[in-house]
Each structure stands twice: as structure tokens, then as C-alpha cells.
Amino acid sequence: MTRDPRQVLLAEYTEVNQNFRMLADIRFKLLAIIPTLGGVAIFLLSKMQQSEPKLSYGLLFLISGLGFLTTLGIVFYDQRNSELYNALGGRAKELEKDLKLYGGQFTRRPRRNRYLFRSVELGHDSGLALIYGTVLGAWFYPLVSTFLGLTLGQTDPHPEIRYGVSLILAVLMVVVFIRELLRLDNSSVRKLLRFPKKVKVQRHIGHDPQQEDMLFFHGKEIDSQKHSGQRFILYDCPDGYRVYVENGGTAYLKPCRINPEGEFEYPTLYNKDQLLSEFPMFTSRVEKMMDDSRKRPRRRNLESE
């Protein structure tokens, strides 16, 4: 008996959703347990070796090393989970297209659009890098301190110097691990810190007086054109393009839409085809950018939430 193709796709879609939720649940549990247990363990190990330790420096160093390796192994596991997580999200999006679920949770998943202090991009990958990078780097405080105590033995006249050196190295390793985890997620500290552009929007809406707002968004100005008395400024933004239009006494940012309350919203960006269809004057600039990007080696993004 031949199965209905749509039922086959629905069954796969259900399975993909279940696996997606399972990976998200595993990640949440790890984030709840590892920083807490790691922080407590690091604190206790550090306290044990600050006074005359009841345990030898060698044993404390061994425990610290095991704690660091355990945390590192969990980071390896989470990195692989991120690859599976993204693969499931991509497959779910394909299934929603095949099933014509145009309002599906994966197809309509919003782009990142939140920034701490209007500068630091908020996302799952950057959050994971900060948490795991901090825990991995913090393990170096008891590791270095107990190693120096083991090396110097009873000839350590100034233990506060040993603690200071250990703290400095731990802070440096926190930075190193955060940068490396961001690199693995095809990100960087420079990309994480995106300082926003600021544009003024002035509109006449019906017979209402002119409305003026100041909008902030993240992007780089890459072209400017004048046409029919209007000025068009093209911004290359994360995941798409925006166009700022100045027309005499009015100015607006596109793409935009009006919500049921009559307020303007900016939830989406242009892709290349949409941009060039509405603003063909940017064709040469965008095509040149695309040619340049094809010449540069590209890395796969492991975490695109």
C-alpha cells in the first residue's frame, strides 16, 4: 500500500521537531548544571590551597585538571550538538516549504535584532561562548595556583604573588576561550560588538503633522545614489539590506510595514533579488560585492540562531 507523500513528510516533520526540542532541552540542562557546579568547585579548590592545605598540592592540581578536562569535554559535546541543532532547523524549514506551512515556526523564525547597550549582539552562540569560555578560563586559577604551589613547595615566601599570577592567567584564558568559541561559531569579538547606525525618519501620514523618529540599526553604508530628486543610501546589514530614502522634507527606511496599531515596524530586510527589483540603481555595487565575496574563502556558520 502506497503511503500518502504528505503524511510521510508530516511524520518526518514531527520527528525533526521532537529531536530539535530534545537537543534544546539537553543544552538548557547543561547550562543550568555546568556553570553552577564548575563555579562551586573552583571556589572550593581555591579556598583549600590558600591556607595550609589539608590536601597536598599534587592532589588539588589533579582534581583541578580533571574538572577542566570534564568541562572541556562537555564543550566538545555542545559544539557537536550545535551542528545537529542547525541541521535539524534547516531540514525543518525545507519540510515546511514542501508542506506549504508558510507560517511555520522555522520559516518565520525572526532574525536577531536585540543588542545590549545598542552595541552587543545577543544570540545563542555568543551567550554560549561567554558562559563556557568563562568557566573554562576560570579553571586555570586553581590549576596554575596549585601547580606553582607544588613547584615551589615550602620555599614560597609570598603566596599572594602566586595568587595574583594565577588570577591574571585565568583572566587571559577566559578571553582566549571566548574568542576561540566565537571563532568556531563563525563570529568574532568585532562582529559581536556592532555599533549601530542612527537615522532620522520624518513622515507625513495623511493629514497628521509630520512625525519624527530616530531609528537605530546595525549595518554599513556601501552606496549612495540620487534619482528623481531623491537620495537613496544603501546599507549592508546582517542577513540583508536596508535602504534609507530622503525626499525633501521626508525621510524613511525600507523595508517597513504598518502594524494594526498604525505604527511602523522594521522586522525584515531585503535579500539581493528584492533589493535590485525595487532599487535597480544599486545593481553594479551589489554585483561587485557578490563577486568579491565569492573570491574570498568562506566558513560554515555553526550557530545561526
C-alpha positions in Angstrom: 0.0 0.0 0.0 1.4 3.3 -1.1 1.7 5.9 1.6 0.5 9.5 1.1 3.6 11.6 0.4 2.2 14.4 2.6 1.8 12.0 5.5 5.4 10.9 5.1 6.6 14.5 5.2 4.4 15.2 8.2 5.8 12.2 10.1 9.4 13.4 9.3 8.5 16.9 10.4 7.1 15.6 13.7 10.3 13.6 14.3 12.5 16.6 13.4 10.6 18.8 15.9 11.0 16.2 18.6 14.7 15.9 18.0 15.1 19.7 17.9 13.3 20.0 21.3 15.4 17.2 22.7 18.7 19.0 21.8 17.4 22.3 23.1 16.5 20.6 26.4 19.9 19.0 26.7 21.6 22.4 26.1 19.4 24.0 28.8 20.2 21.4 31.4 23.9 21.6 30.7 23.8 25.4 31.0 22.0 25.0 34.3 24.4 22.5 35.8 27.9 23.2 34.4 28.4 26.9 35.4 27.0 26.2 38.9 28.9 23.1 39.7 32.1 24.5 38.0 31.9 27.7 39.9 31.4 26.0 43.3 34.3 23.5 42.6 36.7 26.3 41.5 35.8 28.3 44.6 36.3 25.4 47.0 39.6 24.3 45.4 40.9 27.8 45.5 40.0 28.2 49.2 41.6 24.8 50.1 45.0 25.8 48.9 45.1 29.4 50.2 45.9 28.4 53.8 48.0 25.4 54.9 46.1 22.8 52.7 44.8 19.6 54.3 45.2 18.0 50.9 48.5 18.1 49.1 49.1 20.5 46.2 49.5 17.5 43.9 46.0 16.1 44.7 44.4 19.6 44.3 46.2 20.0 41.0 44.9 16.6 39.8 41.3 17.5 40.9 41.5 20.8 39.1 42.9 19.2 35.9 40.1 16.6 35.9 37.5 19.4 36.4 38.9 21.4 33.5 39.0 18.3 31.2 35.4 17.4 32.1 34.2 20.9 31.3 36.2 20.9 28.0 34.6 17.5 27.1 31.1 19.0 27.6 32.1 21.9 25.4 33.1 19.5 22.7 29.7 17.7 23.1 27.8 21.0 22.9 29.7 22.1 19.8 28.6 18.9 18.0 25.0 19.4 19.3 25.1 22.9 17.7 25.8 21.3 14.3 23.0 18.8 14.7 20.7 21.6 16.1 21.3 23.8 13.0 20.9 20.8 10.6 17.6 20.0 12.1 16.4 23.6 11.9 17.4 23.7 8.2 15.6 20.4 7.4 12.5 21.6 9.3 12.5 24.7 7.1 12.7 22.6 4.0 9.8 20.4 5.2 7.7 23.5 6.0 8.2 24.7 2.4 7.3 21.2 1.0 4.2 21.1 3.2 3.3 24.7 2.4 3.4 25.7 6.0 4.4 29.2 5.2 3.7 30.4 8.7 5.8 27.6 10.3 8.0 28.3 13.3 11.2 27.7 11.4 10.3 29.5 8.2 9.1 32.6 10.2 11.9 32.4 12.8 12.8 36.1 13.4 16.3 37.3 12.8 18.5 38.6 15.6 17.5 42.1 16.4 18.5 42.7 20.0 21.6 44.5 21.2 22.9 45.1 24.7 23.6 48.8 25.1 22.7 49.1 21.4 26.1 47.6 20.6 26.5 44.0 21.7 24.6 41.5 19.6 22.5 39.0 21.6 22.4 35.4 20.4 22.6 31.8 21.4 26.2 31.3 20.1 27.6 34.5 21.8 25.8 33.5 25.0 27.3 30.0 25.0 30.7 31.4 24.2 30.6 33.8 27.2 29.4 31.1 29.6 31.6 28.2 28.6 34.6 30.4 27.9 34.4 31.9 31.4 34.1 28.5 33.1 37.0 27.0 31.1 39.2 30.0 31.8 38.3 30.1 35.5 39.7 26.6 35.9 43.1 28.0 35.3 43.1 29.8 38.7 43.3 26.6 40.8 45.3 24.8 38.1 48.1 27.5 38.0 48.0 28.2 41.7 48.3 24.6 42.8 51.0 23.9 40.1 53.1 26.8 41.4 52.5 25.7 45.0 53.6 22.2 44.0 56.7 23.5 42.2 57.8 26.0 44.9 56.8 23.8 47.9 57.9 25.3 51.2 60.1 28.0 49.5 57.1 30.2 48.6 57.6 33.3 50.8 54.9 35.4 49.1 51.8 33.3 48.3 49.8 36.4 47.4 52.1 36.8 44.3 51.2 33.2 43.3 47.5 34.0 43.7 47.9 37.2 41.6 49.7 35.4 38.8 47.1 32.7 38.8 44.3 35.3 38.6 45.9 37.1 35.7 46.5 33.9 33.7 42.9 32.8 34.4 41.5 36.1 33.1 43.7 35.8 30.0 42.4 32.3 29.4 38.8 33.4 29.7 39.4 35.9 26.9 41.2 33.2 24.8 38.4 30.6 25.2 35.7 33.2 24.5 37.4 34.3 21.3 38.0 30.7 20.2 34.4 29.7 20.8 33.2 32.7 18.9 35.5 31.8 16.0 34.1 28.3 15.9 30.7 29.8 15.5 31.9 31.9 12.6 31.8 35.0 14.8 34.3 37.3 16.4 34.6 39.9 19.1 34.5 42.6 16.4 31.3 41.1 14.9 29.8 40.7 18.4 30.3 44.4 19.1 28.4 46.1 16.3 27.9 49.8 16.8 24.6 50.9 15.5 23.8 53.4 12.7 21.4 56.2 13.5 18.9 57.6 11.0 16.1 60.2 11.4 12.7 59.2 10.0 10.3 62.0 9.1 6.9 61.3 7.7 3.6 62.9 6.7 0.8 60.4 7.5 -2.4 61.5 5.9 -3.4 64.9 7.3 -1.4 64.4 10.5 1.5 66.7 11.2 5.0 65.4 10.5 6.1 62.5 12.7 9.7 62.2 13.5 11.6 59.2 15.0 15.2 58.3 15.5 15.9 54.7 14.4 18.9 52.6 15.3 20.1 49.6 13.3 23.3 47.7 12.5 24.8 48.0 9.1 27.4 49.5 6.9 26.8 52.2 4.3 28.0 50.8 1.0 26.4 53.1 -1.7 24.5 56.3 -2.2 22.5 57.4 -5.3 20.4 60.4 -6.3 17.4 59.8 -8.6 14.4 62.0 -9.4 15.2 64.5 -6.6 15.5 61.7 -4.0 18.6 60.4 -2.3 19.0 56.7 -1.7 21.5 55.2 0.8 22.2 51.5 0.8 23.2 49.7 4.0 24.7 46.2 4.1 23.2 44.7 7.3 23.5 41.3 9.0 21.3 38.9 6.8 20.3 41.5 4.3 20.0 45.1 3.1 18.2 48.3 4.1 17.6 51.5 2.1 17.3 55.0 3.6 15.4 57.4 1.4 15.5 61.2 1.7 12.8 63.1 -0.2 12.6 66.8 0.5 11.1 67.1 4.0 10.5 63.4 4.5 12.8 60.5 5.1 12.1 56.8 5.7 13.8 53.5 6.0 12.8 50.5 3.9 11.6 47.7 4.1 8.9 48.6 6.6 5.3 47.8 7.4 2.4 49.3 9.4 1.1 47.1 12.2 -2.6 47.0 13.3 -2.0 49.9 15.7 -0.8 52.1 12.9 2.8 52.1 13.9 5.7 51.5 11.6 7.8 48.3 12.1 11.0 47.1 10.5 11.0 43.3 11.0 12.6 42.2 7.8 15.4 43.1 5.4 15.8 42.9 1.6 17.5 40.0 0.0 19.5 40.6 -3.1 16.7 40.0 -5.6 14.1 42.1 -3.7 16.6 44.9 -3.3 17.5 45.1 -7.0 13.9 44.7 -8.1 12.9 47.8 -6.2 16.1 49.8 -6.4 17.9 48.8 -9.7 20.3 51.7 -9.3 22.3 49.6 -6.8 22.9 46.7 -9.2 26.5 47.4 -10.0 27.5 47.9 -6.4 25.8 44.8 -5.2 27.1 42.6 -8.0 30.6 43.8 -7.3 30.2 42.9 -3.6 29.0 39.5 -4.6 31.9 38.9 -6.9 34.4 40.0 -4.1 32.7 37.7 -1.6 33.0 34.7 -4.0 36.7 35.3 -4.3 37.2 35.1 -0.5 37.2 31.7 1.3 34.1 31.3 3.4 33.5 29.3 6.6 30.4 27.5 7.6 28.3 29.1 10.3 27.7 26.5 13.1 25.2 28.5 15.1 22.8 30.8 13.1 20.1 31.5 15.6 
